[in-house]
Amino acid sequence: MGFGDVEIMAAMGALLGVVAGAEAVIIAFWIACIVILPWYGIQKLRKKHVSNKIAFGPFLLVATYLVGIVGVSIFDLMITMVK
């Protein structure tokens, strides 16, 4: 992560609040894993060179949209799963 990602996370916290901002960061990590790991595996199977630098900002922005507009809440989901 670069400093631009930190700036985006600060804006997320200011826009969504601390708790929802933390939820958005967690969701961004999961979205990035779901997208990047299969892409990385396909590139390895094709024997193409895979860059070590992958932008994290788009994943943060998608997660901000999901939490802020759609209303996705990880903490509510975890509480529901425990019960």
Buried (B, 14 or more C-beta within 10 A) or exposed (E): EEEEBEEBBEBBBEEBBEEBBBBBBBBBBEBBEEBBEEEEEEEEEEEEEBEEEEEBBBBBBBBBEBBBEEEBBBEEEEEEEEE
